[in-house]
Amino acid sequence: MLSKIMTILLGIIEQQPVNAYELNKWLSTMHVRDWYPIAGSTVYATLKTAEKKGFIIGNTEKSGNMPEKTVYSITESGKLRFVETIKSFLIDFEYDITPFSIGMFFIQEIESKEAIFLLEKRIERLKKYNEEVALQIDKMTNNKVPKLFILNTKQNLYIVQAQLKGAVDILAEMKKM
């Protein structure tokens, strides 16, 4: 599975070949940095790593009097890893919502039926987590665990419930499309 940053960058490059400067502009234009901070220097370092791993290919281009620039395109290997990661981000649950947000950001890269299937699986997992965390709270309460520990676990329950509601709503809208 790819890192969050690598996934975002490959997703943008998959849409169209771009250079590092244009990638940074896309991150700003798409307001990605509003929900996931990515420094400009991290973009450059991640591009180099992606290139070393064979996920992208950089081609040097020169246009008029402008300095040379490296334009990156995704490779077949990069596309496969990108789609694999998006699928994982859509189906897997983490208390950190960022992977799911990235998955939703690029969900159009997956066939609609498969995206719906992945969201249905996510909902199943979230329902199971919801039950398990609620049971955990009951056990903690019965065992007279300190109240602050119980409240922290309730916070986790609220996160699961919010993600469950969001996934249910998204799935309903996707089925209408």
Contacts in CASP RR format, 6 or more apart in sequence:
PFRMAT RR
TARGET T0000
AUTHOR 0000-0000-0000
METHOD contacts of the structure
MODEL  1
MLSKIMTILLGIIEQQPVNAYELNKWLSTMHVRDWYPIAGSTVYATLKTA
EKKGFIIGNTEKSGNMPEKTVYSITESGKLRFVETIKSFLIDFEYDITPF
SIGMFFIQEIESKEAIFLLEKRIERLKKYNEEVALQIDKMTNNKVPKLFI
LNTKQNLYIVQAQLKGAVDILAEMKKM
1 81 0 8 1.000
1 84 0 8 1.000
1 85 0 8 1.000
1 88 0 8 1.000
2 10 0 8 1.000
2 55 0 8 1.000
2 81 0 8 1.000
2 82 0 8 1.000
2 85 0 8 1.000
3 46 0 8 1.000
4 36 0 8 1.000
4 98 0 8 1.000
4 99 0 8 1.000
4 102 0 8 1.000
5 38 0 8 1.000
5 42 0 8 1.000
5 43 0 8 1.000
5 46 0 8 1.000
6 46 0 8 1.000
6 49 0 8 1.000
6 50 0 8 1.000
6 55 0 8 1.000
7 82 0 8 1.000
7 85 0 8 1.000
7 86 0 8 1.000
7 89 0 8 1.000
7 102 0 8 1.000
7 103 0 8 1.000
7 106 0 8 1.000
8 27 0 8 1.000
8 32 0 8 1.000
8 36 0 8 1.000
8 38 0 8 1.000
8 102 0 8 1.000
8 105 0 8 1.000
9 23 0 8 1.000
9 43 0 8 1.000
9 46 0 8 1.000
9 47 0 8 1.000
9 50 0 8 1.000
10 50 0 8 1.000
10 55 0 8 1.000
10 56 0 8 1.000
10 74 0 8 1.000
10 78 0 8 1.000
10 79 0 8 1.000
10 81 0 8 1.000
10 82 0 8 1.000
11 74 0 8 1.000
11 82 0 8 1.000
11 106 0 8 1.000
11 109 0 8 1.000
12 18 0 8 1.000
12 23 0 8 1.000
12 26 0 8 1.000
12 27 0 8 1.000
12 30 0 8 1.000
13 23 0 8 1.000
13 56 0 8 1.000
13 72 0 8 1.000
13 73 0 8 1.000
13 74 0 8 1.000
14 74 0 8 1.000
14 79 0 8 1.000
14 82 0 8 1.000
14 106 0 8 1.000
14 109 0 8 1.000
17 59 0 8 1.000
17 71 0 8 1.000
17 72 0 8 1.000
17 73 0 8 1.000
18 26 0 8 1.000
18 71 0 8 1.000
18 72 0 8 1.000
19 69 0 8 1.000
19 70 0 8 1.000
19 71 0 8 1.000
19 72 0 8 1.000
20 43 0 8 1.000
20 44 0 8 1.000
20 47 0 8 1.000
20 70 0 8 1.000
20 72 0 8 1.000
21 69 0 8 1.000
23 43 0 8 1.000
23 47 0 8 1.000
23 72 0 8 1.000
24 40 0 8 1.000
24 43 0 8 1.000
26 32 0 8 1.000
27 33 0 8 1.000
27 38 0 8 1.000
27 43 0 8 1.000
32 38 0 8 1.000
32 105 0 8 1.000
35 98 0 8 1.000
35 101 0 8 1.000
36 98 0 8 1.000
36 101 0 8 1.000
36 102 0 8 1.000
47 56 0 8 1.000
47 72 0 8 1.000
50 56 0 8 1.000
50 72 0 8 1.000
50 78 0 8 1.000
51 57 0 8 1.000
51 58 0 8 1.000
51 72 0 8 1.000
54 75 0 8 1.000
54 77 0 8 1.000
54 78 0 8 1.000
55 74 0 8 1.000
55 75 0 8 1.000
55 77 0 8 1.000
55 78 0 8 1.000
55 81 0 8 1.000
55 82 0 8 1.000
56 72 0 8 1.000
56 73 0 8 1.000
56 74 0 8 1.000
56 75 0 8 1.000
56 78 0 8 1.000
57 72 0 8 1.000
57 73 0 8 1.000
57 75 0 8 1.000
58 70 0 8 1.000
58 71 0 8 1.000
58 72 0 8 1.000
58 73 0 8 1.000
59 70 0 8 1.000
59 71 0 8 1.000
59 72 0 8 1.000
59 73 0 8 1.000
60 68 0 8 1.000
60 69 0 8 1.000
60 70 0 8 1.000
60 71 0 8 1.000
61 68 0 8 1.000
61 69 0 8 1.000
61 70 0 8 1.000
61 71 0 8 1.000
62 68 0 8 1.000
62 69 0 8 1.000
63 69 0 8 1.000
74 82 0 8 1.000
82 106 0 8 1.000
82 109 0 8 1.000
83 109 0 8 1.000
83 110 0 8 1.000
86 102 0 8 1.000
86 103 0 8 1.000
86 106 0 8 1.000
86 107 0 8 1.000
86 109 0 8 1.000
86 110 0 8 1.000
87 110 0 8 1.000
87 114 0 8 1.000
87 118 0 8 1.000
88 99 0 8 1.000
89 99 0 8 1.000
89 100 0 8 1.000
89 102 0 8 1.000
89 103 0 8 1.000
90 100 0 8 1.000
90 103 0 8 1.000
90 104 0 8 1.000
90 107 0 8 1.000
90 110 0 8 1.000
90 115 0 8 1.000
90 118 0 8 1.000
90 119 0 8 1.000
90 122 0 8 1.000
91 118 0 8 1.000
91 119 0 8 1.000
91 121 0 8 1.000
91 122 0 8 1.000
91 125 0 8 1.000
92 99 0 8 1.000
92 122 0 8 1.000
92 125 0 8 1.000
93 122 0 8 1.000
93 125 0 8 1.000
93 126 0 8 1.000
93 129 0 8 1.000
93 160 0 8 1.000
93 163 0 8 1.000
94 100 0 8 1.000
95 156 0 8 1.000
95 159 0 8 1.000
97 163 0 8 1.000
100 122 0 8 1.000
100 163 0 8 1.000
104 170 0 8 1.000
107 115 0 8 1.000
110 118 0 8 1.000
112 174 0 8 1.000
112 177 0 8 1.000
115 174 0 8 1.000
116 171 0 8 1.000
116 174 0 8 1.000
116 175 0 8 1.000
119 167 0 8 1.000
119 170 0 8 1.000
119 171 0 8 1.000
119 174 0 8 1.000
120 171 0 8 1.000
122 167 0 8 1.000
123 164 0 8 1.000
123 167 0 8 1.000
123 168 0 8 1.000
123 171 0 8 1.000
126 160 0 8 1.000
126 163 0 8 1.000
126 164 0 8 1.000
126 167 0 8 1.000
127 164 0 8 1.000
129 160 0 8 1.000
130 157 0 8 1.000
130 160 0 8 1.000
130 161 0 8 1.000
130 164 0 8 1.000
133 153 0 8 1.000
133 156 0 8 1.000
133 157 0 8 1.000
133 160 0 8 1.000
134 157 0 8 1.000
136 153 0 8 1.000
137 150 0 8 1.000
137 153 0 8 1.000
137 154 0 8 1.000
137 157 0 8 1.000
140 149 0 8 1.000
140 150 0 8 1.000
140 153 0 8 1.000
141 150 0 8 1.000
END
